[in-house]
Amino acid sequence: MNYFKYLIFLIKSLILSDSDVYYGHDYYSLPILYLLTRLKKNKKIIYDAHELLLDFPNKKQTRREKFFIFFEKLVINKVVCIAASEDRAKIMKDFYHLDRLPIVVENISLLKDSGQKFHSKIIDAIRSFKKKSSFLYGYTGSLSEERNICKFITDIIDNSADSVLIVGDGRV
């Protein structure tokens, strides 16, 4: 419910705004972007699509996914779109029949050397992984159902002798 309170507050603020450019960061911004396409027709509106929200017939969608997929379909051809990788941009162009490829801005964070060293237990765990398998799969980031992490891990466990190292948090 807080999301909808936030939307109402934001809509009121945006109606009064006279900005030249409006930027929506990720799919949570889609309902706002939709309203902006209706209210601010002469302004530049940018949608930064970090995730692929594709409505495949054989995949059961949650209500939340359906909600955002609905708005992405309404918005995607009316805004400047940014995709997180070249592959995602091509998928989006084909799936949504876009006139042009979305702008690609890699959203991969490169860590600067902070001078900090890994704890020796972490180094030992990674070395153990390396010794036990011919290949080590690594995953860092949010652990959520939308990213199919459980399927990814299950496939590796069921079909290989390889190891999986996961660094992140979230609900799976």
C-alpha positions as CSV (number, residue, x, y, z in Angstrom):
1,M,0.0,0.0,0.0
2,N,2.9,2.4,0.6
3,Y,3.8,2.2,-3.1
4,F,0.4,3.6,-4.0
5,K,0.7,6.4,-1.5
6,Y,4.1,7.2,-3.0
7,L,2.5,7.2,-6.5
8,I,-0.2,9.7,-5.5
9,F,2.4,12.0,-3.9
10,L,4.7,11.7,-6.9
11,I,1.8,12.4,-9.4
12,K,0.9,15.5,-7.6
13,S,4.5,16.7,-7.7
14,L,5.0,15.9,-11.3
15,I,1.8,17.7,-12.5
16,L,3.2,20.9,-11.0
17,S,6.7,20.2,-12.4
18,D,7.9,21.9,-15.5
19,S,11.0,19.7,-16.2
20,D,12.3,19.1,-19.7
21,V,13.3,15.5,-19.0
22,Y,11.7,12.8,-16.8
23,Y,13.6,9.7,-15.9
24,G,12.1,6.4,-14.6
25,H,14.6,4.1,-12.9
26,D,13.5,0.5,-13.2
27,Y,10.0,-1.0,-13.7
28,Y,8.6,0.4,-10.5
29,S,8.4,3.7,-12.3
30,L,6.2,2.5,-15.1
31,P,2.8,3.7,-13.9
32,I,4.3,7.2,-13.4
33,L,6.0,7.0,-16.8
34,Y,2.6,6.1,-18.3
35,L,1.0,9.1,-16.8
36,L,3.8,11.3,-17.9
37,T,3.3,10.1,-21.5
38,R,-0.2,11.4,-21.2
39,L,0.4,14.6,-19.3
40,K,3.7,15.8,-20.6
41,K,3.6,14.9,-24.3
42,N,6.2,17.5,-25.4
43,K,8.8,16.4,-22.8
44,K,11.5,13.8,-23.0
45,I,10.7,10.7,-21.0
46,I,13.3,8.0,-20.3
47,Y,12.7,4.5,-19.0
48,D,15.8,2.7,-17.6
49,A,14.7,-1.0,-17.9
50,H,17.0,-2.9,-15.6
51,E,15.0,-6.1,-15.7
52,L,13.3,-7.9,-18.6
53,L,9.5,-8.0,-18.0
54,L,8.3,-10.3,-20.7
55,D,4.9,-11.9,-20.7
56,F,5.5,-15.4,-22.0
57,P,2.3,-17.5,-22.4
58,N,3.8,-20.6,-20.6
59,K,5.1,-18.7,-17.6
60,K,2.7,-18.0,-14.7
61,Q,3.0,-14.3,-13.6
62,T,2.4,-13.0,-10.2
63,R,-0.1,-10.1,-9.8
64,R,2.8,-7.7,-9.2
65,E,4.5,-8.9,-12.4
66,K,1.2,-8.6,-14.4
67,F,0.7,-5.1,-13.1
68,F,4.2,-3.9,-14.2
69,I,4.1,-5.8,-17.5
70,F,0.8,-4.1,-18.3
71,F,2.3,-0.7,-17.9
72,E,5.6,-1.6,-19.7
73,K,3.5,-2.6,-22.8
74,L,1.7,0.8,-22.6
75,V,4.9,2.8,-22.2
76,I,7.7,1.1,-24.1
77,N,7.0,2.6,-27.5
78,K,6.4,6.1,-26.2
79,V,9.7,6.7,-24.3
80,V,13.4,6.6,-24.8
81,C,14.4,3.2,-23.5
82,I,17.6,2.1,-21.8
83,A,18.5,-1.5,-21.5
84,A,21.1,-3.1,-19.1
85,S,22.9,-5.0,-21.9
86,E,23.2,-5.5,-25.6
87,D,21.4,-8.9,-25.4
88,R,18.5,-7.4,-23.4
89,A,18.2,-4.5,-25.8
90,K,17.9,-6.9,-28.7
91,I,15.3,-9.0,-26.9
92,M,13.2,-6.0,-26.0
93,K,13.4,-4.6,-29.6
94,D,12.1,-7.9,-31.0
95,F,9.6,-8.6,-28.3
96,Y,8.0,-5.1,-28.3
97,H,8.6,-4.5,-32.1
98,L,10.5,-1.3,-31.3
99,D,11.5,0.9,-34.1
100,R,15.1,1.1,-32.8
101,L,17.3,-0.7,-30.4
102,P,17.1,0.6,-26.8
103,I,20.2,2.6,-25.6
104,V,22.6,0.2,-23.8
105,V,24.0,1.3,-20.5
106,E,25.7,-1.6,-18.7
107,N,24.5,-1.6,-15.1
108,I,27.4,-3.7,-13.9
109,S,29.1,-2.1,-11.0
110,L,32.9,-2.2,-11.1
111,L,34.4,-2.2,-7.7
112,K,37.3,0.1,-7.0
113,D,40.1,-1.3,-5.0
114,S,39.3,-0.1,-1.5
115,G,42.4,-1.6,0.0
116,Q,40.3,-4.0,2.0
117,K,41.2,-7.6,1.9
118,F,38.9,-10.6,2.0
119,H,38.7,-12.4,5.3
120,S,40.8,-15.6,5.3
121,K,37.6,-17.7,5.8
122,I,36.2,-16.4,2.6
123,I,39.4,-17.1,0.7
124,D,39.5,-20.6,2.2
125,A,35.9,-21.2,1.1
126,I,36.6,-20.1,-2.5
127,R,39.7,-22.3,-2.6
128,S,37.7,-25.2,-1.4
129,F,35.1,-24.7,-4.1
130,K,37.9,-24.6,-6.7
131,K,39.4,-27.9,-5.5
132,K,36.1,-29.7,-5.5
133,S,35.0,-29.0,-9.0
134,S,36.3,-28.3,-12.5
135,F,34.2,-25.1,-12.8
136,L,32.9,-22.6,-10.3
137,Y,29.7,-20.7,-11.0
138,G,29.5,-17.4,-9.1
139,Y,26.5,-15.2,-8.5
140,T,26.4,-11.8,-6.8
141,G,23.3,-9.7,-6.3
142,S,19.7,-9.9,-5.2
143,L,18.3,-13.3,-4.6
144,S,14.7,-13.2,-5.8
145,E,12.3,-15.5,-7.7
146,E,12.2,-13.1,-10.6
147,R,15.9,-13.8,-11.4
148,N,15.3,-17.6,-11.5
149,I,18.2,-18.2,-9.1
150,C,16.6,-21.4,-7.7
151,K,16.3,-22.9,-11.2
152,F,19.9,-21.8,-12.0
153,I,21.2,-23.5,-8.9
154,T,19.0,-26.6,-9.3
155,D,20.2,-27.1,-12.9
156,I,23.8,-27.0,-11.8
157,I,23.3,-29.3,-8.9
158,D,21.2,-31.8,-10.9
159,N,23.3,-31.8,-14.1
160,S,26.9,-31.4,-13.1
161,A,29.6,-31.8,-10.5
162,D,30.3,-28.1,-10.5
163,S,30.2,-25.8,-7.5
164,V,28.0,-22.7,-7.0
165,L,29.1,-19.7,-4.9
166,I,26.4,-17.3,-4.0
167,V,27.0,-13.8,-2.5
168,G,23.9,-11.7,-1.9
169,D,20.7,-11.5,0.0
170,G,17.0,-11.5,-0.6
171,R,14.0,-13.8,-0.5
172,V,14.1,-16.9,-2.6
